[in-house]
Amino acid sequence: MGGHEIFEITDGQYQVVYNFLSFTFAAMAASTLFFWLRLPSIVEKYKSALVITGLVTAIASYHYLRIFNSWTDAYVYGPPVMNGTSFMVSSVTITGVPFNDAYRYMDWLLTVPLLLIEIILVMDLSPEETFSKAWQLGSASALMIILGYPGEIILTQSQLGTRWIYWCLAMIPFCFIVYTLIIGLANATNSERDPTIRSKIRMAQYMTVISWLTYPIVYIIPMLGASGANAMVGVQLGYCLSDIISKCGVGFLIYGITAAKSSALKSQSGLLNDPESV
């Protein structure tokens, strides 16, 4: 079923993952509403970029709801324990229903290519170059996710060597994506006439790279000494934070770029239509 190996956890570990998943779902849903409600203020040329930005967080909202439900299905509290005149929460036990973390990889398989495409769409590339870069980056990101997943479900200490192999394989397309964003698109970024917009695009590129660097770090948490429930909880919290930064954080940068470019185009159009400016 693609579920994570399940471990006995404490009440505190259960609650912190529960709250992080809930918070991430709320962040994704709220971001989606904001991006799509702001569409009327964006000129037609850049609406697709903002639609895709909202689509990324909308897809993530759905998958985080599924992850949250899977987490609550995987564990259950026993009957409350009497302690003097009051009751105490009993221990958390495994229900036998697997925790399906494959939802996260299904989410990435859809949203990671879209995250890259939204950056390309605000860069005013030619139609041919837009298609070429979108295809290259989209394919590389999908390959990265596919290569990383088999290792992700390995948490047993004796098999972590195999997890390292998949990590190394996934880093190959990852490095290609980083190179393309920073070096391959540098000329297109530098060709932006407005220094403010140029700075915003560069920030979106670097923010994407920086946020993405957190994923391979979270991936190796089990290889750094964490084991069992600690490794599982650490991975869940790490990926929640990484997703908020890369999807919501970068999404707001994309909104800033589309808003700035729309404002510039509206001002330019106003000047062209103003008889006194001729």
JOQUI-V261408 format. One record per residue. N is the residue number from 1. RES is the residue in one letter. NEAR is the number of other C-alpha atoms within 8 Angstrom. Layout:
n=<N/N>
res=<RES/RES>
near=<NEAR/NEAR>
This chain:
n=<1/2/3/4/5/6/7/8/9/10/11/12/13/14/15/16/17/18/19/20/21/22/23/24/25/26/27/28/29/30/31/32/33/34/35/36/37/38/39/40/41/42/43/44/45/46/47/48/49/50/51/52/53/54/55/56/57/58/59/60/61/62/63/64/65/66/67/68/69/70/71/72/73/74/75/76/77/78/79/80/81/82/83/84/85/86/87/88/89/90/91/92/93/94/95/96/97/98/99/100/101/102/103/104/105/106/107/108/109/110/111/112/113/114/115/116/117/118/119/120/121/122/123/124/125/126/127/128/129/130/131/132/133/134/135/136/137/138/139/140/141/142/143/144/145/146/147/148/149/150/151/152/153/154/155/156/157/158/159/160/161/162/163/164/165/166/167/168/169/170/171/172/173/174/175/176/177/178/179/180/181/182/183/184/185/186/187/188/189/190/191/192/193/194/195/196/197/198/199/200/201/202/203/204/205/206/207/208/209/210/211/212/213/214/215/216/217/218/219/220/221/222/223/224/225/226/227/228/229/230/231/232/233/234/235/236/237/238/239/240/241/242/243/244/245/246/247/248/249/250/251/252/253/254/255/256/257/258/259/260/261/262/263/264/265/266/267/268/269/270/271/272/273/274/275/276/277/278>
res=<M/G/G/H/E/I/F/E/I/T/D/G/Q/Y/Q/V/V/Y/N/F/L/S/F/T/F/A/A/M/A/A/S/T/L/F/F/W/L/R/L/P/S/I/V/E/K/Y/K/S/A/L/V/I/T/G/L/V/T/A/I/A/S/Y/H/Y/L/R/I/F/N/S/W/T/D/A/Y/V/Y/G/P/P/V/M/N/G/T/S/F/M/V/S/S/V/T/I/T/G/V/P/F/N/D/A/Y/R/Y/M/D/W/L/L/T/V/P/L/L/L/I/E/I/I/L/V/M/D/L/S/P/E/E/T/F/S/K/A/W/Q/L/G/S/A/S/A/L/M/I/I/L/G/Y/P/G/E/I/I/L/T/Q/S/Q/L/G/T/R/W/I/Y/W/C/L/A/M/I/P/F/C/F/I/V/Y/T/L/I/I/G/L/A/N/A/T/N/S/E/R/D/P/T/I/R/S/K/I/R/M/A/Q/Y/M/T/V/I/S/W/L/T/Y/P/I/V/Y/I/I/P/M/L/G/A/S/G/A/N/A/M/V/G/V/Q/L/G/Y/C/L/S/D/I/I/S/K/C/G/V/G/F/L/I/Y/G/I/T/A/A/K/S/S/A/L/K/S/Q/S/G/L/L/N/D/P/E/S/V>
near=<3/7/10/11/9/8/7/8/9/8/8/6/9/10/8/8/11/11/8/10/13/11/8/13/13/9/10/15/11/8/11/13/9/8/13/10/7/8/10/6/7/11/9/6/5/12/11/9/14/15/11/11/16/14/9/13/14/11/11/12/13/9/11/14/11/9/13/11/8/11/11/9/11/12/11/10/9/8/6/8/8/8/7/5/5/6/9/8/8/9/8/13/10/11/8/5/8/11/12/12/10/9/11/10/10/8/11/9/12/10/11/11/14/12/12/11/12/13/13/12/12/12/10/7/10/6/6/7/8/11/8/8/9/12/8/8/13/13/9/12/14/11/10/14/12/10/12/12/10/10/13/9/10/12/13/8/8/5/9/12/7/9/12/11/9/13/13/8/11/14/9/9/12/11/8/9/11/9/9/10/11/10/7/8/9/9/7/10/11/8/6/10/6/6/7/6/11/12/8/11/15/9/9/12/11/9/10/10/10/8/11/10/8/10/11/9/8/11/10/9/12/12/9/6/6/9/11/9/10/8/12/10/10/10/11/9/10/11/10/11/9/12/9/12/10/13/13/13/9/12/11/8/12/16/10/9/12/14/10/9/9/12/8/8/9/8/8/8/8/8/8/9/6/8/6/4/6/5>
